[in-house]
Amino acid sequence: MSTQRFTRDRRLLTPADFKHVMDGAEFKAHHSHYMLLAKASAHTTDRIGFIIAKKKVKLAVSRNRIKRCVRDTFRLQLPANYALDIVFLAKNALADIPNETLHSDFAKSLQQLHNKISKQLASSL
């Protein structure tokens, strides 16, 4: 039985990892409550990191719920492996979104991001 765990190699861990994406994001996907920034990496798998400030989401319980929902969607529904580093950047009122909506919206945003990448790859050929 294969494991679907969210291991350390699937996460952005160091400030340098985040800086790499934030300084030169090649792809973006916008949503009213969050933004995804992505950049190609030297790693073999897609990785994700979270920036959810206390100023945007007050309660730690809410911040953890959001991270759990996004990690779960990222782990289970990632459309393809482009070896990307992705940063999930929270905006206002993210804490008010129910889990089901967050799951579906994030899955759509991931798909949107991967469509942009596919378009760029197709146009560069």
Secondary structure as UniProt FT lines:
FT   HELIX           8..10
FT   HELIX           15..23
FT   STRAND          27..30
FT   STRAND          34..40
FT   STRAND          47..51
FT   TURN            54..56
FT   HELIX           60..77
FT   STRAND          84..90
FT   TURN            92..93
FT   HELIX           94..96
FT   HELIX           99..124
//
